[in-house]
Amino acid sequence: MKTALIPCGNNTRIFLRYIIADQKNKSTAFCNLWHYLHTLNIMKYKAFNVLLNNRFTFSHAVYGEAHKSEKSNRWRRGLLMFDFIPVSFVLPNRLAAVSCTISKDKIVACDGITNCLFCFDKHGNLLEIKEGIRNYRKLHYDFVNCRYLALSGNDNRRVYFLNCCFDEVGSVNLIIDDSDDEDAEDTAEIMDASPDTRDGESIIIITHRRSVRAYTINGVEVGFVRPIDESRLNMNFIYSGLTEAFHYIRNSISFVNIRNSVNSFTGSVPEAFSLRTLISDGEGDVFGLFGYKYIYNYILPIYENGIFVLPA
């Protein structure tokens, strides 16, 4: 097992260097990621340790002084330990994971090409491979109804529902109004589909190219979540508890916007990485599936415990 000591940055960021060791071909890939932490919560950084062994686990200690806030009870003797353990994994078929989701006890990923769903534990160890009847390009877990929502690469109007055994238990074909040319062009493509609940009723949040809209589980449009904006290309939109997370591209730069009842943050994704999908933990935190050099997949925090970690 190798250990990499991470150099400290200034008060607003740390440059992280991840070393991913592939034990099969003995090659080593070096990945760089700017890890930004909110300065109101963390003032100094001591060190980060990255432990590597064909995957990496992540343990770190952050020393500093916190401002008096509702988060102050997380500080103990100047030491803050984050709840998350970022995960690295490689699909056994060596394809890139195009989407993944976190359920109550596992990570589930898909490659968008094969009919397989890959199940990992919270440390990135492969548990099993489930073969279905179609390929999926987007996957989200519905914590309220204990099911998965999925999009297939072969159908651009249909959302699929999977149970916890990954069997398809239903689907809905979205009812699109083609009478308006602007609406018809915008809704011609579904970029993502994620779950939400309003007034006790399940709804589907559909990310279109230029807008984000809510639909009933019967496929009827309810209204806009984000209006049409021709200046951006939308990628993902999810709810995690009361937190909204929106991933879009503007001027060839990938951005993530986080909103809740208290704050709104917007930051950019480091150029070396591609953000493939947003991930909800169902309780207000947001993670991202990041890709590097195609086959390397990382689940890293974007917004956790009130801390936004992307550069503003």
C-alpha positions as CSV (number, residue, x, y, z in Angstrom):
1,M,0.0,0.0,0.0
2,K,1.3,3.4,-1.0
3,T,0.8,6.7,0.8
4,A,0.9,10.1,-0.8
5,L,1.3,13.1,1.4
6,I,-0.6,16.1,-0.1
7,P,1.0,19.6,0.1
8,C,-1.0,22.3,1.7
9,G,-2.5,25.3,-0.2
10,N,-3.8,28.6,0.9
11,N,-6.9,29.3,3.0
12,T,-9.3,28.6,0.1
13,R,-7.9,25.6,-1.7
14,I,-5.7,22.6,-1.6
15,F,-4.1,21.0,-4.6
16,L,-4.8,17.2,-4.4
17,R,-2.7,14.7,-6.3
18,Y,-4.4,11.3,-6.6
19,I,-2.2,8.3,-7.4
20,I,-4.1,5.4,-8.8
21,A,-2.2,2.2,-9.0
22,D,-3.3,-0.5,-11.4
23,Q,-2.0,-3.8,-10.0
24,K,-2.7,-5.7,-13.2
25,N,-0.5,-3.9,-15.7
26,K,1.7,-2.2,-13.0
27,S,1.0,1.2,-14.6
28,T,0.3,4.3,-12.5
29,A,-1.9,7.2,-13.5
30,F,-1.5,10.6,-11.9
31,C,-4.6,12.7,-11.6
32,N,-4.9,16.2,-10.4
33,L,-7.9,17.8,-8.8
34,W,-8.3,21.2,-7.2
35,H,-10.2,20.6,-4.0
36,Y,-11.8,23.8,-2.7
37,L,-13.3,24.2,0.8
38,H,-15.5,26.9,2.1
39,T,-13.3,29.4,4.1
40,L,-16.1,30.2,6.6
41,N,-15.9,26.6,7.9
42,I,-12.2,25.8,7.5
43,M,-9.2,28.2,8.0
44,K,-6.1,26.0,7.8
45,Y,-5.2,22.7,6.3
46,K,-2.6,20.3,7.7
47,A,-2.3,17.2,5.5
48,F,-4.2,14.8,3.4
49,N,-3.3,11.1,3.1
50,V,-4.3,9.0,0.1
51,L,-4.0,5.3,0.6
52,L,-3.8,3.3,-2.6
53,N,-4.2,-0.4,-3.4
54,N,-5.8,-1.0,-6.8
55,R,-8.4,1.4,-5.6
56,F,-8.0,4.2,-3.1
57,T,-9.6,5.0,0.2
58,F,-9.3,8.5,1.5
59,S,-8.5,9.5,5.1
60,H,-7.7,13.0,6.1
61,A,-7.4,15.4,9.0
62,V,-8.1,19.0,8.7
63,Y,-6.9,21.3,11.5
64,G,-8.1,24.8,12.0
65,E,-10.5,27.2,13.6
66,A,-14.2,27.3,12.8
67,H,-16.4,30.4,12.9
68,K,-19.2,30.2,15.4
69,S,-22.1,28.7,13.4
70,E,-24.6,25.8,13.4
71,K,-21.7,23.6,12.2
72,S,-19.5,24.4,15.2
73,N,-20.5,21.2,17.0
74,R,-18.6,19.3,14.3
75,W,-15.3,20.6,15.7
76,R,-13.6,18.6,18.4
77,R,-10.3,19.8,19.8
78,G,-9.5,21.6,16.5
79,L,-9.9,18.4,14.5
80,L,-12.6,17.9,11.8
81,M,-13.1,14.6,10.2
82,F,-15.4,14.6,7.2
83,D,-18.1,11.9,6.9
84,F,-17.4,11.0,3.3
85,I,-14.9,8.5,2.0
86,P,-14.3,9.3,-1.7
87,V,-14.3,6.2,-3.8
88,S,-12.3,5.2,-6.9
89,F,-13.4,2.3,-9.1
90,V,-12.8,0.8,-12.5
91,L,-15.5,-1.2,-14.2
92,P,-14.4,-4.9,-14.9
93,N,-15.0,-4.4,-18.6
94,R,-12.7,-1.4,-18.6
95,L,-15.4,0.9,-20.0
96,A,-16.1,4.3,-18.5
97,A,-19.0,4.6,-16.0
98,V,-21.4,7.1,-17.6
99,S,-23.6,7.3,-14.5
100,C,-23.9,5.9,-11.0
101,T,-26.0,6.3,-7.9
102,I,-25.7,5.6,-4.2
103,S,-28.5,3.6,-2.6
104,K,-28.7,2.7,1.1
105,D,-26.1,0.0,0.9
106,K,-24.3,0.1,-2.4
107,I,-23.0,2.0,-5.4
108,V,-24.6,1.1,-8.7
109,A,-22.9,2.1,-12.0
110,C,-23.7,1.7,-15.7
111,D,-21.6,2.1,-18.8
112,G,-24.2,3.1,-21.3
113,I,-23.1,0.4,-23.8
114,T,-23.7,-3.0,-22.3
115,N,-26.8,-4.3,-20.5
116,C,-24.9,-4.6,-17.2
117,L,-25.3,-2.8,-13.9
118,F,-22.2,-2.9,-11.7
119,C,-22.7,-3.0,-7.9
120,F,-19.9,-1.9,-5.6
121,D,-19.7,-1.5,-1.9
122,K,-19.1,1.9,-0.3
123,H,-15.3,1.3,-0.6
124,G,-15.3,0.6,-4.3
125,N,-15.1,-3.2,-4.1
126,L,-17.1,-5.0,-6.8
127,L,-20.1,-7.0,-5.3
128,E,-21.9,-8.3,-8.3
129,I,-22.8,-7.7,-11.9
130,K,-26.5,-7.6,-12.9
131,E,-27.4,-8.2,-16.5
132,G,-30.7,-6.6,-17.7
133,I,-32.7,-6.3,-20.8
134,R,-31.3,-3.0,-22.1
135,N,-28.4,-0.6,-21.6
136,Y,-28.8,2.5,-19.3
137,R,-27.1,5.8,-19.7
138,K,-28.5,7.5,-16.5
139,L,-29.4,6.1,-13.1
140,H,-30.7,7.7,-9.9
141,Y,-32.0,6.2,-6.7
142,D,-35.3,7.2,-5.3
143,F,-34.9,7.2,-1.5
144,V,-38.6,7.8,-0.8
145,N,-40.0,4.9,-3.0
146,C,-36.9,2.6,-2.8
147,R,-36.5,2.3,-6.5
148,Y,-34.3,3.4,-9.4
149,L,-35.0,5.8,-12.2
150,A,-33.1,5.1,-15.4
151,L,-32.7,6.4,-19.0
152,S,-31.8,4.1,-21.9
153,G,-29.6,5.1,-24.7
154,N,-32.0,3.6,-27.2
155,D,-35.1,5.6,-26.1
156,N,-35.1,9.4,-25.7
157,R,-38.7,9.9,-24.4
158,R,-39.1,7.0,-21.9
159,V,-38.1,6.8,-18.2
160,Y,-37.7,3.4,-16.7
161,F,-38.4,2.3,-13.1
162,L,-36.3,-0.5,-11.5
163,N,-36.9,-2.2,-8.2
164,C,-34.1,-2.9,-5.7
165,C,-33.3,-6.2,-7.6
166,F,-32.8,-4.1,-10.8
167,D,-35.9,-5.6,-12.5
168,E,-37.8,-3.2,-14.6
169,V,-41.2,-2.7,-12.9
170,G,-42.6,0.0,-15.2
171,S,-41.8,2.9,-17.5
172,V,-43.4,6.1,-18.6
173,N,-43.3,7.8,-22.0
174,L,-43.1,11.6,-21.5
175,I,-45.9,13.6,-23.1
176,I,-44.2,16.3,-25.0
177,D,-46.1,19.3,-26.5
178,D,-44.8,19.7,-30.0
179,S,-47.1,22.6,-30.9
180,D,-44.5,25.2,-29.7
181,D,-41.4,25.2,-31.8
182,E,-39.1,26.4,-29.0
183,D,-40.5,23.8,-26.6
184,A,-40.3,21.1,-29.2
185,E,-36.6,21.8,-29.9
186,D,-35.8,22.0,-26.2
187,T,-37.6,18.8,-25.2
188,A,-36.4,16.7,-28.1
189,E,-33.7,15.3,-26.0
190,I,-33.7,14.1,-22.4
191,M,-30.3,14.6,-20.7
192,D,-31.3,13.2,-17.3
193,A,-34.2,12.0,-15.1
194,S,-34.2,12.2,-11.3
195,P,-36.8,11.7,-8.6
196,D,-38.5,14.2,-6.4
197,T,-41.6,14.4,-4.2
198,R,-44.1,17.3,-4.0
199,D,-47.1,17.4,-1.7
200,G,-46.6,13.7,-1.0
201,E,-46.7,12.8,-4.7
202,S,-43.8,11.4,-6.7
203,I,-42.6,13.4,-9.7
204,I,-39.8,13.1,-12.2
205,I,-37.3,16.0,-12.8
206,I,-36.3,15.9,-16.4
207,T,-33.2,17.8,-17.6
208,H,-33.6,18.9,-21.2
209,R,-31.0,20.6,-23.2
210,R,-32.0,24.2,-22.4
211,S,-34.5,23.8,-19.5
212,V,-35.4,21.6,-16.5
213,R,-39.0,20.6,-16.1
214,A,-41.1,18.5,-13.7
215,Y,-43.4,15.7,-14.9
216,T,-45.8,13.5,-13.1
217,I,-45.1,9.8,-13.0
218,N,-47.6,9.5,-15.8
219,G,-45.5,11.7,-18.0
220,V,-47.5,14.9,-17.9
221,E,-45.6,18.1,-17.6
222,V,-46.1,20.0,-14.4
223,G,-44.0,23.1,-15.0
224,F,-40.5,24.6,-15.2
225,V,-37.8,24.0,-12.6
226,R,-35.3,26.0,-14.6
227,P,-36.6,28.1,-17.6
228,I,-35.2,27.8,-21.1
229,D,-31.8,29.4,-21.4
230,E,-30.1,29.3,-24.8
231,S,-26.7,30.2,-23.4
232,R,-26.2,26.9,-21.5
233,L,-26.3,23.2,-22.2
234,N,-27.9,21.4,-19.3
235,M,-26.5,18.1,-18.1
236,N,-28.0,17.1,-14.7
237,F,-30.4,18.3,-12.1
238,I,-31.1,16.5,-8.8
239,Y,-32.7,17.1,-5.5
240,S,-31.0,15.8,-2.3
241,G,-33.3,16.5,0.5
242,L,-33.9,20.3,0.3
243,T,-30.8,20.9,-1.7
244,E,-30.9,21.5,-5.5
245,A,-27.9,20.6,-7.6
246,F,-27.7,21.8,-11.2
247,H,-24.9,20.8,-13.7
248,Y,-24.6,22.7,-16.9
249,I,-22.0,23.8,-19.5
250,R,-21.6,27.4,-20.6
251,N,-18.8,28.7,-22.8
252,S,-17.2,25.2,-22.8
253,I,-16.9,25.4,-19.0
254,S,-18.7,22.9,-16.8
255,F,-20.5,24.5,-13.8
256,V,-22.4,23.2,-10.8
257,N,-24.9,25.3,-9.0
258,I,-26.0,24.4,-5.5
259,R,-29.1,26.0,-3.8
260,N,-30.9,25.5,-0.5
261,S,-32.9,27.6,1.8
262,V,-29.8,29.3,3.1
263,N,-27.2,29.5,0.4
264,S,-26.5,29.4,-3.3
265,F,-23.1,28.4,-4.7
266,T,-21.8,28.1,-8.2
267,G,-18.4,26.6,-9.1
268,S,-16.5,25.2,-12.1
269,V,-15.3,21.6,-12.6
270,P,-11.5,21.2,-12.9
271,E,-10.5,20.9,-16.6
272,A,-8.6,17.6,-16.0
273,F,-11.9,15.9,-14.9
274,S,-15.2,15.3,-16.6
275,L,-18.3,15.4,-14.3
276,R,-20.5,12.6,-15.7
277,T,-23.4,12.8,-13.3
278,L,-24.6,14.3,-10.0
279,I,-25.4,11.9,-7.1
280,S,-27.8,12.5,-4.2
281,D,-27.5,10.9,-0.8
282,G,-31.1,11.7,-0.1
283,E,-30.3,13.9,2.9
284,G,-29.0,17.2,1.5
285,D,-25.4,16.3,0.4
286,V,-24.4,16.1,-3.3
287,F,-21.6,14.0,-4.8
288,G,-20.3,13.7,-8.4
289,L,-19.2,10.9,-10.6
290,F,-16.0,12.3,-12.0
291,G,-14.0,10.6,-14.9
292,Y,-10.3,10.8,-15.7
293,K,-8.6,9.3,-18.7
294,Y,-11.8,7.3,-19.6
295,I,-11.6,4.2,-17.4
296,Y,-10.9,5.9,-14.0
297,N,-14.1,6.7,-12.1
298,Y,-14.3,8.7,-8.8
299,I,-17.1,9.6,-6.5
300,L,-16.2,12.8,-4.8
301,P,-18.2,15.3,-2.7
302,I,-19.5,18.5,-4.3
303,Y,-21.6,19.8,-1.4
304,E,-21.4,18.2,2.0
305,N,-22.3,19.3,5.5
306,G,-22.8,22.9,4.2
307,I,-19.4,23.0,2.5
308,F,-19.1,23.6,-1.3
309,V,-15.9,22.2,-2.6
310,L,-15.7,23.5,-6.2
311,P,-13.9,26.7,-7.2
312,A,-16.2,29.8,-7.3
